[in-house]
Amino acid sequence: MILRNNNGTISFSIFSQFPELVCLMSTRNNGNLWISDKGLGIIEIFLNKQGIRLNQFITMEQCHGNNVGIVKNRADGIKIKKVDGMVTGLSEIFIGVNTADCVPVFFYNPQKGLIGVVHAGWKGTLENISGKTMQILNNLGSDPKEIFAAIGPHIGGCCYIVNSARAANFKNTFPNHQVAFQDRGSWHIDLGLANRLQLLESGILESHIDTPITCTSCQNNLYFSFRKDAKDSYGEMLGVIGMRKDLGRDEIWI
């Protein structure tokens, strides 16, 4: 379930049981938070309002693939080159993702103190980036049943119209589910469902996945949308996840 916060951000009800965890997304109300060299001042102001310093923040140079980086130390820099996913076991480090129709996925293992974030476009979804991130978390000591995940705002199947070739790729990848479907003569893809299915296939419990119904195109008054917005109204949202220092658990160095 989406929780609307007073500062214009949203968060996810599944993570509210973990007071040490910070997980939120900006909305249109917070302005265009696309990560760029020119926009770092705006990003810093936004992060400071969440109690996060810029030097605690790391994000990705997203390239619509399925590469996942591991943040191993606090000096990895504000951008990790050419990845669409990150995981870390470091507390007080906050990892980020930019989206404006693609699917943001957030991961947390409260038992092991591991977090992850994914930018799942249609290419990354076909290449199972959510499942790959789960595998990396498992390799770092996670049991899939310990992991909680939230699928953030993205374009819904209602509005994501694609050509027949792309639809065929998704039908072949998800043959037993209505990930690709026809409506009034057009092919549609449900990217949120595709990523949810990949999480379930990876062993995460269904009750541990928060999949609020959202559509960045239908809900364009709240979210930015690459497909719906005009050039002068377009922006990107920023999702952030990180752990505050938990005195009851040792930090994992990976």
VEXDREN-2710 file (C-alpha; in Angstrom, 1 decimal):
% VEXDREN-2710
k/r/px/py/pz
1/MET/0.0/0.0/0.0
2/ILE/1.2/3.5/-0.9
3/LEU/1.5/5.9/2.1
4/ARG/1.3/9.6/1.2
5/ASN/3.7/11.6/3.4
6/ASN/3.2/15.3/4.4
7/ASN/6.4/16.3/2.6
8/GLY/5.1/15.3/-0.8
9/THR/6.9/11.9/-0.8
10/ILE/5.4/8.4/-0.7
11/SER/6.4/5.3/1.1
12/PHE/5.3/1.7/1.4
13/SER/3.3/0.1/4.2
14/ILE/5.2/-3.1/4.1
15/PHE/8.3/-1.3/5.3
16/SER/6.6/0.7/8.1
17/GLN/7.3/-2.2/10.5
18/PHE/11.0/-1.5/10.3
19/PRO/11.8/1.8/12.1
20/GLU/15.5/1.5/11.1
21/LEU/14.7/1.6/7.4
22/VAL/14.2/4.6/5.2
23/CYS/12.4/3.9/2.0
24/LEU/10.6/6.6/0.1
25/MET/10.0/8.1/-3.4
26/SER/9.5/11.6/-4.5
27/THR/6.5/12.7/-6.5
28/ARG/5.7/15.5/-8.9
29/ASN/5.2/17.6/-5.8
30/ASN/8.9/17.4/-5.0
31/GLY/9.9/18.6/-8.5
32/ASN/12.2/17.0/-11.1
33/LEU/14.8/15.0/-9.3
34/TRP/16.7/13.5/-12.2
35/ILE/20.3/12.9/-11.2
36/SER/22.6/15.1/-13.3
37/ASP/25.7/17.1/-12.6
38/LYS/23.7/20.3/-12.9
39/GLY/20.9/19.0/-10.7
40/LEU/22.9/17.9/-7.7
41/GLY/21.9/21.1/-5.7
42/ILE/18.2/20.2/-6.1
43/ILE/19.0/16.6/-5.1
44/GLU/20.9/17.7/-2.0
45/ILE/18.1/19.9/-0.9
46/PHE/15.6/17.0/-1.2
47/LEU/17.9/14.6/0.6
48/ASN/18.6/17.0/3.4
49/LYS/14.8/17.3/4.0
50/GLN/14.8/13.5/4.5
51/GLY/17.7/13.7/7.0
52/ILE/20.2/12.4/4.4
53/ARG/23.5/14.1/3.5
54/LEU/24.6/14.1/-0.1
55/ASN/27.8/12.2/0.8
56/GLN/25.7/9.4/2.1
57/PHE/23.9/9.0/-1.2
58/ILE/24.8/6.7/-4.1
59/THR/22.9/6.2/-7.3
60/MET/23.3/4.6/-10.7
61/GLU/24.1/5.5/-14.3
62/GLN/21.1/3.6/-15.5
63/CYS/21.4/2.0/-18.9
64/HIS/18.3/-0.3/-19.3
65/GLY/20.2/-3.5/-18.6
66/ASN/20.4/-6.1/-15.9
67/ASN/23.8/-5.3/-14.3
68/VAL/23.7/-5.1/-10.5
69/GLY/26.4/-3.4/-8.5
70/ILE/27.5/-4.1/-4.9
71/VAL/28.2/-1.0/-2.8
72/LYS/31.2/-2.2/-0.7
73/ASN/32.4/1.0/0.9
74/ARG/31.4/4.5/1.6
75/ALA/33.6/6.0/-1.1
76/ASP/32.0/4.4/-4.1
77/GLY/30.8/7.8/-5.3
78/ILE/27.5/9.4/-6.1
79/LYS/27.2/7.3/-9.3
80/ILE/28.0/3.7/-10.0
81/LYS/28.7/3.3/-13.7
82/LYS/26.3/1.4/-16.0
83/VAL/24.2/-0.5/-13.6
84/ASP/20.4/-0.8/-13.1
85/GLY/20.5/-2.3/-9.6
86/MET/22.5/-2.0/-6.4
87/VAL/22.8/-3.9/-3.1
88/THR/24.6/-3.1/0.1
89/GLY/25.0/-4.1/3.7
90/LEU/26.2/-0.7/4.8
91/SER/24.1/1.3/7.2
92/GLU/23.8/5.1/6.8
93/ILE/24.3/4.7/3.0
94/PHE/21.3/5.5/0.9
95/ILE/21.0/4.1/-2.6
96/GLY/18.8/5.7/-5.2
97/VAL/16.9/5.1/-8.4
98/ASN/15.4/7.4/-11.0
99/THR/12.1/6.5/-12.8
100/ALA/9.3/8.0/-14.8
101/ASP/7.5/4.9/-16.1
102/CYS/10.0/2.1/-15.5
103/VAL/9.6/0.0/-12.4
104/PRO/11.4/0.8/-9.2
105/VAL/11.8/-2.2/-6.9
106/PHE/13.1/-2.0/-3.3
107/PHE/14.5/-4.9/-1.3
108/TYR/15.2/-5.3/2.4
109/ASN/16.4/-8.2/4.5
110/PRO/16.0/-7.2/8.2
111/GLN/17.6/-10.3/9.4
112/LYS/20.9/-9.8/7.5
113/GLY/20.8/-6.0/7.2
114/LEU/20.9/-6.0/3.4
115/ILE/19.1/-3.6/1.0
116/GLY/18.7/-3.4/-2.7
117/VAL/17.1/-1.2/-5.4
118/VAL/16.3/-1.9/-9.0
119/HIS/15.5/0.1/-12.1
120/ALA/13.5/-2.3/-14.3
121/GLY/12.7/-1.1/-17.7
122/TRP/11.3/-3.4/-20.3
123/LYS/14.7/-4.6/-21.3
124/GLY/15.8/-5.2/-17.7
125/THR/12.6/-6.9/-17.0
126/LEU/13.0/-9.3/-19.9
127/GLU/16.6/-10.0/-18.6
128/ASN/15.1/-10.7/-15.1
129/ILE/17.0/-7.9/-13.2
130/SER/14.7/-8.4/-10.1
131/GLY/15.5/-12.1/-10.0
132/LYS/19.2/-11.4/-10.5
133/THR/19.1/-9.0/-7.6
134/MET/17.5/-11.6/-5.4
135/GLN/20.2/-14.1/-6.4
136/ILE/22.9/-11.6/-5.4
137/LEU/21.2/-11.0/-2.0
138/ASN/21.1/-14.8/-1.6
139/ASN/24.8/-15.1/-2.4
140/LEU/25.4/-12.5/0.4
141/GLY/23.7/-14.8/2.9
142/SER/20.0/-14.1/2.5
143/ASP/17.2/-16.6/2.7
144/PRO/14.6/-15.5/0.1
145/LYS/11.9/-15.9/2.8
146/GLU/13.6/-13.2/4.9
147/ILE/13.4/-10.6/2.1
148/PHE/10.7/-7.9/1.8
149/ALA/10.1/-6.0/-1.4
150/ALA/8.1/-3.1/-2.7
151/ILE/7.2/-2.4/-6.3
152/GLY/7.0/1.4/-6.8
153/PRO/4.9/3.6/-9.1
154/HIS/5.3/2.7/-12.8
155/ILE/3.3/2.8/-16.0
156/GLY/0.5/0.3/-15.7
157/GLY/-0.6/-2.3/-18.2
158/CYS/-3.6/-0.1/-18.9
159/CYS/-1.4/2.5/-20.6
160/TYR/1.8/0.7/-21.7
161/ILE/1.0/0.1/-25.3
162/VAL/3.8/-1.7/-27.3
163/ASN/4.4/-3.2/-30.7
164/SER/3.7/-6.8/-31.5
165/ALA/7.3/-7.8/-31.5
166/ARG/7.9/-6.6/-27.9
167/ALA/4.6/-8.2/-26.8
168/ALA/5.8/-11.5/-28.3
169/ASN/9.0/-11.4/-26.3
170/PHE/7.0/-11.0/-23.1
171/LYS/4.5/-13.7/-24.1
172/ASN/7.4/-16.1/-24.6
173/THR/9.0/-15.1/-21.3
174/PHE/5.7/-15.3/-19.3
175/PRO/3.7/-17.9/-21.2
176/ASN/1.3/-18.7/-18.3
177/HIS/0.4/-15.2/-17.3
178/GLN/-1.4/-12.1/-18.7
179/VAL/1.8/-10.0/-18.7
180/ALA/1.3/-9.2/-22.4
181/PHE/-2.3/-8.8/-23.6
182/GLN/-4.5/-7.2/-26.2
183/ASP/-7.0/-4.5/-25.6
184/ARG/-9.0/-2.8/-28.3
185/GLY/-6.6/-4.0/-31.0
186/SER/-3.4/-2.8/-29.2
187/TRP/-0.8/-4.8/-27.3
188/HIS/-0.2/-3.9/-23.7
189/ILE/2.5/-5.1/-21.2
190/ASP/2.1/-5.2/-17.4
191/LEU/5.7/-4.6/-16.2
192/GLY/4.7/-4.5/-12.5
193/LEU/3.2/-8.0/-12.8
194/ALA/6.3/-9.3/-14.6
195/ASN/8.6/-8.1/-11.9
196/ARG/6.3/-9.5/-9.2
197/LEU/6.3/-12.9/-10.9
198/GLN/10.1/-12.9/-11.0
199/LEU/10.3/-12.1/-7.3
200/LEU/7.9/-15.0/-6.5
201/GLU/9.9/-17.3/-8.8
202/SER/13.0/-16.3/-6.8
203/GLY/11.4/-17.6/-3.6
204/ILE/10.2/-14.4/-1.9
205/LEU/7.0/-14.9/0.1
206/GLU/3.9/-13.4/-1.5
207/SER/3.0/-11.8/1.8
208/HIS/6.4/-10.0/1.7
209/ILE/5.8/-8.2/-1.6
210/ASP/4.0/-4.8/-1.6
211/THR/2.5/-4.3/-5.0
212/PRO/0.3/-1.2/-4.8
213/ILE/-1.8/-0.5/-7.9
214/THR/-0.3/2.5/-9.6
215/CYS/0.0/4.0/-13.1
216/THR/2.3/7.0/-13.7
217/SER/0.3/7.8/-16.8
218/CYS/-3.2/7.6/-15.3
219/GLN/-2.0/9.3/-12.1
220/ASN/0.0/11.9/-13.9
221/ASN/-1.1/14.6/-11.5
222/LEU/1.0/12.8/-8.9
223/TYR/3.8/11.1/-10.8
224/PHE/6.0/12.0/-13.8
225/SER/5.5/9.9/-16.9
226/PHE/7.9/9.6/-19.8
227/ARG/5.0/8.7/-22.1
228/LYS/2.3/11.0/-20.8
229/ASP/4.2/14.2/-20.0
230/ALA/5.0/16.9/-22.6
231/LYS/8.6/18.1/-22.9
232/ASP/8.0/21.1/-20.7
233/SER/6.3/19.1/-17.9
234/TYR/8.5/16.0/-17.9
235/GLY/10.7/15.1/-14.9
236/GLU/11.9/12.1/-13.0
237/MET/11.1/10.7/-9.6
238/LEU/13.8/9.7/-7.1
239/GLY/13.5/6.6/-5.0
240/VAL/15.8/6.1/-2.0
241/ILE/16.4/3.2/0.4
242/GLY/18.8/3.0/3.3
243/MET/19.3/1.7/6.9
244/ARG/19.8/3.9/9.9
245/LYS/22.3/2.5/12.4
246/ASP/20.7/-0.5/14.1
247/LEU/22.4/-1.0/17.5
248/GLY/21.1/-4.5/17.8
249/ARG/22.8/-5.8/14.6
250/ASP/26.3/-5.9/13.4
251/GLU/27.0/-4.2/10.0
252/ILE/27.7/-6.5/7.1
253/TRP/30.8/-5.6/5.1
254/ILE/30.7/-7.2/1.7
END
